[in-house]
Amino acid sequence: MPRHVVLLRAVNVGGRWVKMQRLREVLTVAGFADVQTHIQSGNVLVGSSMRSASKVGTALEALLEAEFGFAIPCVVRSPAQLRQVAAYAAGLPDPLRGATLRRYVTFFREPLPEDRAAVLAGWDVPGERLHPAGSEIHWWLGKPTHEAKVSNAVLERGGAVATSRDLKVVRALADKWGA
């Protein structure tokens, strides 16, 4: 049975609470297999007879909105894709030359259009750099996140659906579920 890594967007912030135990129960009752979660930020592994990431995402979004009462966009990757993202991130040079405090990866539902990726690749804010790569953007911050100009809202301009994770979480998920 195919396994899918599902990254829920904007849960457990701003009153949009989803308890991971309840999430596992809901998904299991709905027929998803081997449901696992990692920390409280909406990282889920599910088994499903559906092979299409798009179909899995659509089914989960409808199920979660019905259960929790608000829309929860889902970004879906295969375990192999997640492993590839983590490996790719490990090979990227630090554009802040050792001044990086935090690294993130933003996962987009769809690949970024070339013109939008080019704009983001040229992001030139002191202490902030972005590197688009297909359906992800890797970012480096040399300042606390709350001081950064870049944010998920900035990255989603133009109607993109995305969710961001600290690179430490991406690595942990790849280690745990990337096999």
C-alpha positions in Angstrom: 0.0 0.0 0.0 1.5 3.4 -1.0 2.5 5.6 1.9 2.2 9.4 1.8 3.8 12.1 4.0 1.2 14.8 4.5 2.1 18.3 5.8 -0.9 20.2 7.2 -0.8 23.9 6.7 -1.4 26.3 9.7 -2.6 23.9 12.4 -2.1 24.5 16.1 -1.6 28.2 15.6 -4.1 31.1 15.9 -6.9 29.0 17.3 -6.8 26.3 14.5 -6.2 23.4 16.9 -5.9 19.8 15.8 -4.9 17.3 18.4 -2.6 14.7 16.9 -4.3 11.8 18.8 -7.7 12.9 17.4 -6.2 13.3 13.9 -4.8 9.7 14.0 -8.2 8.4 15.2 -10.2 10.3 12.4 -7.8 9.1 9.7 -7.8 5.5 10.8 -11.6 5.4 11.0 -11.7 6.9 7.5 -9.7 4.0 6.2 -6.2 5.3 6.1 -3.6 2.7 7.3 -0.6 2.9 9.6 -1.4 6.5 10.5 1.5 8.2 12.4 2.1 11.8 13.4 5.3 13.7 14.4 5.2 16.6 16.8 2.2 18.9 17.0 2.7 20.9 13.8 0.7 18.7 11.4 3.2 16.1 10.1 1.3 12.9 9.2 2.2 9.6 7.5 -0.7 7.6 6.0 -1.1 4.5 4.0 -3.7 4.6 1.3 -4.8 2.6 -1.8 -4.9 5.9 -3.6 -1.6 6.4 -5.5 -2.1 10.0 -6.5 -0.8 12.6 -4.1 -3.4 15.0 -5.4 -6.2 12.6 -4.6 -4.9 11.9 -1.2 -4.6 15.6 -0.5 -8.1 16.3 -1.7 -9.6 13.5 0.3 -7.8 14.5 3.4 -8.8 18.2 3.1 -12.5 17.3 2.8 -12.3 14.9 5.8 -10.4 17.3 8.0 -12.6 20.3 7.3 -15.7 18.2 8.1 -14.1 17.0 11.4 -12.3 20.1 12.6 -14.6 22.9 11.2 -12.0 24.8 9.2 -10.1 24.3 6.0 -6.7 22.6 6.4 -4.7 22.6 3.2 -2.6 19.5 2.8 0.7 19.2 0.9 1.6 15.6 0.1 4.9 14.0 -0.7 6.1 10.4 -1.0 8.6 9.2 1.5 11.2 9.1 -1.3 10.5 12.7 -2.2 10.9 13.7 1.4 14.2 11.9 1.6 15.3 13.7 -1.6 14.4 17.1 -0.2 16.4 16.5 2.9 19.4 15.2 1.0 19.3 18.1 -1.4 19.2 20.5 1.5 22.3 18.9 3.1 24.3 19.6 -0.1 23.4 23.3 -0.4 26.1 25.8 0.5 25.3 28.5 3.1 24.7 31.7 1.2 25.0 33.7 4.5 28.5 32.3 5.0 28.2 31.0 8.5 25.8 33.7 9.7 22.7 31.4 9.4 20.7 30.9 12.6 17.8 29.0 11.1 17.0 27.0 7.9 13.6 26.2 6.6 12.0 24.4 3.7 8.7 25.5 2.2 6.7 22.8 0.5 4.4 23.9 -2.3 1.4 21.9 -3.4 2.4 22.5 -7.1 5.8 23.5 -8.6 6.4 27.2 -8.7 6.0 28.9 -12.0 9.5 29.8 -13.4 8.8 33.6 -13.2 7.8 33.3 -9.5 10.8 31.1 -8.7 13.1 33.6 -10.4 11.8 36.4 -8.3 12.2 34.4 -5.1 15.7 33.3 -6.1 16.6 36.9 -6.3 15.4 37.6 -2.7 18.0 40.1 -1.4 17.1 41.1 2.1 20.0 41.3 4.6 20.2 38.1 6.6 17.7 36.2 4.3 18.3 34.0 1.3 15.9 31.8 -0.7 16.7 28.9 -3.1 13.8 27.6 -5.2 14.0 23.9 -6.2 11.0 22.5 -8.0 8.1 22.3 -5.5 10.2 23.5 -2.6 12.0 26.6 -1.4 15.0 26.4 0.9 15.7 29.4 3.1 18.3 30.7 5.4 17.8 33.2 8.1 20.6 35.1 9.9 18.0 36.7 12.3 15.1 35.5 14.4 12.1 34.4 12.4 9.9 37.2 13.8 12.3 39.8 12.3 12.4 38.3 8.8 10.7 39.8 5.8 10.2 36.4 4.2 7.2 34.4 5.5 4.8 31.8 4.3 2.4 34.6 3.3 5.1 36.2 1.1 5.9 32.8 -0.5 2.2 32.0 -1.2 1.6 35.3 -3.1 -0.2 34.6 -6.4 -2.4 31.9 -4.9 0.2 29.2 -4.2 -0.5 26.7 -1.4 2.5 26.0 0.8 3.6 25.1 4.3 7.0 25.6 5.9 9.0 23.4 8.2 12.3 23.9 10.0 15.0 21.9 8.3 15.5 20.0 11.6 11.9 18.7 11.3 12.4 17.9 7.6 15.5 15.8 8.5 13.7 14.1 11.3 10.7 13.2 9.1 13.1 11.9 6.4 14.9 9.8 8.9 11.7 8.5 10.4 9.5 8.1 7.3 11.8 8.4 4.3 12.5 4.7 3.9 
